[in-house]
Amino acid sequence: MPDGVPSLGPLERHVMEILWECPDDLSTRDVLERTGQPLAYTTIATVLTNLTRKGLAEKIAVGRSWAYRPLLGRSEYTAGLMTQTLATSGDRHSSLLHFLGSMSEDDVAVLRSLLTDDGATT
């Protein structure tokens, strides 16, 4: 993963969600249709170009056209955001404590199982 993950605007985030949810490579038109919004084709083309430039999507030649796929999974991207946010904290201990305090019991149980799993520390 790069040193950090880029921040995303609302439309970029929406387009990434579309790419993450689809197992196949998507053309600009495919992405546009999945947005469910009355957007211009050129708007989606620009967003996809920006996501490619940011290193989050890959542009693939498909015949005489282009398709796109995510380069980072949703989980990798989210983990990168969490890492960046923690890195900006002046007090990691306090930040982690507040974060844990805001987690649901189910999430705390998942975290606890990850921390106690023998393979989690390797």
N, C-alpha and C positions, 0 to 999 in steps of 0.2 A: 504494500500500500504506500502511496506517496506520503511525504511528511505530514500532510494534513489533507482533509477532505474539503472541497470548496463548499461554500454556502450556496443554497439554492433559493431562487425566488419561488413564489407560489406556482407559476405555470411550469417552471423547470421541475419542481417537485412532482407536480401532477404527471408530467411526461415521464419522469423516472419511474413513478408508480406503475404507469402503463407498461413500460419496458420490463420492469421487474415481474409483473403479473403474467406476462405472455412468454411461453416457452420458446416461441419462434422469433426469428428476426422480423422486424416490422419496417415497412416503408413509411415514408412521411405521410402518405394518404391513410395508411392503416392507423397510425398514431392519431391523426386528425379525427378520424371517424370515432376512435375510442375516447376522445376527450369529452364528447357529449356537449360541446360548446360551439357556438357559431364563430369560429376563428378562421382567419385566412390561412390558406395552405402555406404562404410565405412565412407566417408567424411561427408555425410549427417547424418549418424547415430551418428557420433561424434558431429556434430553441434547440433543436437537435444538433445543429452545428456548434452552438455554445456548449452543449453537454459533451460533445466530442472534444472540443478544445480544452475543456476542464478535466478531461481524462475519465469521465464517468460513462461515456458511451463510445461504441466503436462503429464506424461506418464501413459497410461491406458492399462490394460490388455484386449485384445480382442481375446478370444479363446486361442490359443497357441502363439499368436503374441502380438505386442505392437502398440499402436496408440498414437498420440500426439494432444494436444489442447492448445491454449494459456490460460494462467492464468490471464493476464492483457489484456484489450482491447487496440487497437491502440491509442485511445484518452487518456486513463489513462497513457499509456507509454509516450506519447508526453507531457502531462501535468507534469509528473514527471521530464522529461528532462528540461522543462521550469523552473520548481521550482528549480532544482539543479543549473541551469545556473544562475538564479537570485540570488541564495544564495551565489554564488562565486563572485558576483559583489561587489566592494568596495563602490559603489554609486548607490543604488537601484533607486533613483529618476532619475538620469541621464540615467541609463540603460533602465528603463521603457520609458522614454521620447524618446530615440533613437529607441526603439522597436516600439513604437506607430508611430513614424515618418516613419518607413519602412513598415508599414502595408498598404494594399490596402484600398480604400474607403469602399469596401464591408465588409472587416474584421473589420474596425473601426465601421461601422454601427452595425454589430453583437455584438461587445463588448459593444457599447453604449446601445443597447437594453438589454443585459444581466445585465448591471449595473443599469439600471432604472427599470427592472422588479422587482415587489414586492417579488417574490420568490427567486431572485438571492442572497439575503443577508442573507438568513436563513440557 
